[in-house]
Structures are given as C-alpha cells and as structure tokens.
Amino acid sequence: MIIPVRCFTCGKVLASIFEEYKKRVYIDGEEAGKVLDELGVKRYCCRRTIISHPVFIKDGEVKELIDEAGQYE
C-alpha cells in the first residue's frame, strides 16, 4: 500500500516525513509521539494518518489492540 501524500482530513502534505518517521521509530526505536513533535506534526488528524497507516502497524499489534478491547477470541 502506498503512503498518503496528504492528510485525509486537513490536506497537510505528509509524504516528506514518512521515511524519517519510519527510520526513527522502527529502526532507531524512538517514541512515536516525540518523533512526530520533532517533525512538526502537531495536528491530531495528521498524527492519526501517519500512525494508523498499514505500513507502520507492526505484526500482531492489531490483534493485541483487539484482545485488550475483549472482542477477539
């Protein structure tokens, strides 16, 4: 799946930060919120667009979220 070029809600250009975000969070192990703050992503709609993109969802993470909600058996 290709990365979104713009935020779906506000239209801010996000394509330029995806690689930096991916490198810092998934390779260097930095905290996602801190990285987004440093990259200038302040709006919650933009943060949601980046964090929830399927490329950035780790294996098993969705299952864990569903388990915590008590809806997965």
NUDO-727289 format. One record per residue: residue number from 1; y, z, x of N, C-alpha, C, O in turn. Coordinates in Angstrom, 1 decimal, padded with zeros to 4 digits. Last residue first. Layout:
N
     k      nc2      nc3      nc1     cac2     cac3     cac1      cc2      cc3      cc1      oc2      oc3      oc1
   NUM        Y        Z        X        Y        Z        X        Y        Z        X        Y        Z        X
...
//
This chain:
73
     k      nc2      nc3      nc1     cac2     cac3     cac1      cc2      cc3      cc1      oc2      oc3      oc1
    73   -013.6    020.1   -011.4   -014.9    020.7   -011.4   -015.9    019.8   -010.8   -017.1    020.2   -010.7
    72   -010.2    020.7   -011.8   -011.2    019.9   -011.1   -012.5    020.6   -011.0   -012.5    021.8   -010.5
    71   -008.2    022.3   -012.7   -008.6    021.2   -013.6   -009.7    020.4   -013.0   -010.1    019.4   -013.6
    70   -006.9    024.3   -011.3   -008.0    024.7   -012.1   -008.5    023.6   -013.0   -009.2    023.9   -014.0
    69   -004.9    024.0   -009.5   -004.5    023.9   -010.9   -005.6    024.3   -011.8   -005.4    024.5   -013.0
    68   -006.5    023.9   -007.2   -005.5    025.0   -007.4   -005.1    025.1   -008.8   -004.8    026.2   -009.3
    67   -007.7    021.4   -007.6   -008.5    022.6   -007.6   -007.6    023.9   -007.8   -008.0    024.7   -008.6
    66   -005.5    019.7   -007.2   -006.2    019.8   -008.5   -007.0    021.0   -008.6   -007.0    021.7   -009.7
    65   -005.0    020.2   -004.5   -004.0    020.5   -005.5   -004.6    020.6   -006.9   -004.2    021.4   -007.6
    64   -007.5    019.3   -003.4   -007.0    020.7   -003.2   -006.0    021.1   -004.3   -006.0    022.2   -004.8
    63   -007.3    016.6   -004.0   -008.4    017.4   -004.6   -008.0    018.9   -004.5   -008.2    019.6   -005.4
    62   -005.2    015.9   -002.4   -005.1    015.8   -003.8   -006.1    016.6   -004.5   -005.8    017.3   -005.5
    61   -006.3    016.3    000.2   -005.1    017.1   -000.2   -004.9    017.0   -001.8   -004.6    018.0   -002.4
    60   -008.3    014.7    000.9   -008.6    016.0    000.4   -007.5    016.7   -000.2   -007.7    017.7   -000.9
    59   -006.4    013.1    003.4   -007.7    013.1    002.7   -007.9    014.5    002.2   -007.8    015.5    003.0
    58   -002.8    013.2    002.8   -004.0    013.4    003.6   -005.2    013.4    002.8   -005.2    013.8    001.6
    57   -000.4    011.0    002.0   -001.3    012.0    001.4   -002.5    012.1    002.2   -003.3    011.1    002.3
    56    001.0    008.9    003.0    001.3    010.2    003.6    000.4    011.3    002.9    000.5    012.5    003.4
    55    000.4    006.7    001.4    000.2    006.6    002.9    000.2    008.0    003.5   -000.4    008.3    004.5
    54    001.3    007.4   -001.2   -000.1    007.5   -000.8   -000.4    007.4    000.7   -001.4    007.9    001.1
    53    004.2    009.5   -001.3    003.7    008.1   -001.1    002.2    008.2   -000.6    001.9    009.0    000.2
    52    005.3    011.9   -001.6    004.2    011.6   -002.5    003.7    010.2   -002.3    002.8    009.8   -003.0
    51    007.4    012.0    000.3    006.3    012.9    000.4    005.1    012.5   -000.4    003.9    012.7    000.0
    50    009.2    010.0   -000.6    008.5    009.9    000.7    007.3    010.8    000.8    006.2    010.3    001.2
    49    009.9    010.7   -003.2    009.4    009.4   -002.9    008.7    009.3   -001.6    007.6    008.6   -001.5
    48    010.9    013.3   -002.8    009.6    013.1   -003.6    009.0    011.7   -003.3    007.8    011.6   -003.1
    47    013.2    012.7   -001.4    012.1    013.5   -000.7    010.8    013.3   -001.4    009.8    013.2   -000.8
    46    014.6    011.4   -003.4    014.2    010.7   -002.1    013.1    011.4   -001.4    012.1    010.8   -000.9
    45    015.0    013.5   -005.2    014.3    012.3   -005.6    013.8    011.5   -004.4    012.7    010.9   -004.4
    44    016.4    015.4   -003.8    015.0    015.7   -004.1    014.3    014.5   -004.6    013.0    014.4   -004.4
    43    018.5    014.5   -001.1    018.2    014.4   -002.5    016.7    014.6   -002.8    015.8    014.1   -002.1
    42    018.4    014.4    001.7    018.8    015.6    001.1    018.4    015.6   -000.4    018.1    016.7   -001.0
    41    017.6    013.3    004.6    017.1    013.0    003.3    017.3    014.3    002.5    016.5    015.3    002.6
    40    018.2    013.4    007.3    019.3    013.2    006.4    018.9    012.9    005.0    019.6    012.4    004.2
    39    016.4    014.1    009.2    016.6    012.7    009.0    017.7    012.4    007.9    017.9    011.2    007.7
    38    016.4    016.9    008.9    017.0    016.3    010.1    017.2    014.8    010.0    018.1    014.3    010.7
    37    015.1    017.1    006.4    016.5    017.6    006.5    017.2    016.9    007.8    018.3    016.5    007.7
    36    012.6    016.0    007.1    013.4    015.3    006.1    014.9    015.8    006.2    015.8    015.0    006.1
    35    011.8    018.1    008.8    011.9    016.7    009.3    012.8    015.9    008.4    013.7    015.2    008.8
    34    011.6    020.3    007.1    012.5    020.3    008.3    012.8    018.9    008.8    014.0    018.5    009.1
    33    009.6    019.4    005.4    010.9    019.7    004.9    012.0    019.7    006.0    013.1    019.2    005.8
    32    007.3    019.2    007.2    007.8    018.0    006.4    009.3    018.3    006.0    010.1    017.4    006.1
    31    007.1    020.5    010.4    007.1    020.8    009.0    007.9    019.6    008.3    008.9    019.2    008.7
    30    005.1    018.6    012.9    006.3    019.3    012.4    006.3    019.5    010.9    005.5    018.9    010.2
    29    003.1    017.2    014.1    002.7    018.4    013.4    003.9    019.2    012.9    003.8    020.4    012.7
    28    003.0    014.8    015.4    003.6    015.9    016.2    003.4    017.2    015.5    003.5    018.3    016.1
    27    001.7    013.3    013.4    001.2    013.2    014.8    001.7    014.4    015.6    000.9    015.1    016.3
    26    002.8    013.9    010.9    001.4    013.7    011.1    000.8    013.6    012.5   -000.3    013.8    012.7
    25    005.6    014.3    011.4    004.8    015.2    010.6    003.4    015.1    010.9    002.7    016.1    011.0
    24    006.5    012.3    013.2    006.8    013.7    013.4    006.0    014.6    012.6    005.6    015.7    013.1
    23    005.5    009.9    012.2    005.2    010.3    013.5    005.4    011.8    013.7    004.5    012.5    014.2
    22    006.6    009.8    009.6    005.1    009.8    009.8    004.7    010.3    011.2    003.8    011.1    011.3
    21    009.3    009.7    010.1    008.7    010.8    009.3    007.2    010.9    009.6    006.7    012.0    009.9
    20    009.5    007.3    011.5    009.9    008.5    012.2    009.3    009.7    011.5    008.8    010.6    012.1
    19    008.7    005.5    009.4    007.9    005.6    010.7    008.2    006.9    011.4    007.3    007.6    011.9
    18    010.7    006.0    007.4    009.3    006.2    007.2    008.5    006.4    008.4    007.7    007.3    008.5
    17    013.4    005.3    007.6    012.9    006.6    008.1    011.4    006.9    008.0    010.9    007.9    008.5
    16    013.9    002.8    006.6    014.2    003.0    008.0    013.7    004.4    008.5    013.6    004.6    009.7
    15    013.4    002.9    003.9    012.4    002.2    004.7    012.6    002.5    006.2    011.7    002.6    007.0
    14    015.3    003.9    002.2    014.4    004.9    002.8    013.5    004.2    003.9    012.8    004.9    004.7
    13    018.3    003.7    000.6    017.4    003.0    001.5    016.6    004.0    002.3    017.1    004.9    002.9
    12    018.6    004.8   -002.7    019.0    005.0   -001.3    017.9    004.3   -000.5    016.7    004.4   -000.8
    11    018.1    004.8   -005.5    018.3    003.5   -004.8    018.7    003.6   -003.3    018.9    002.6   -002.7
    10    017.3    006.8   -007.2    018.8    006.7   -006.8    019.1    005.4   -006.1    020.2    005.0   -006.0
     9    014.5    006.3   -007.8    015.5    006.9   -008.7    016.9    006.6   -008.4    017.6    006.1   -009.3
     8    013.1    005.2   -005.7    012.9    004.6   -007.1    014.0    005.1   -008.0    014.3    004.5   -009.0
     7    014.6    004.4   -002.7    014.2    005.4   -003.6    014.1    004.8   -005.0    015.0    004.1   -005.4
     6    013.4    001.4   -001.0    014.4    002.2   -001.6    013.8    003.3   -002.5    012.7    003.2   -002.9
     5    011.0    000.4   -000.1    012.2    000.2    000.7    013.3    001.1    000.3    014.1    001.6    001.1
     4    007.9    002.1    000.1    009.0    001.6   -000.7    010.3    001.5    000.2    010.5    002.3    001.1
     3    005.2    000.6    002.0    006.1    001.7    001.8    007.3    001.2    000.9    007.7    000.0    001.0
     2    002.2   -000.8    000.6    003.4   -000.9    001.4    004.4    000.2    001.0    004.4    000.7   -000.1
     1   -001.2    000.0    000.8    000.0    000.0    000.0    001.2    000.0    000.9    001.3    000.7    001.9
//
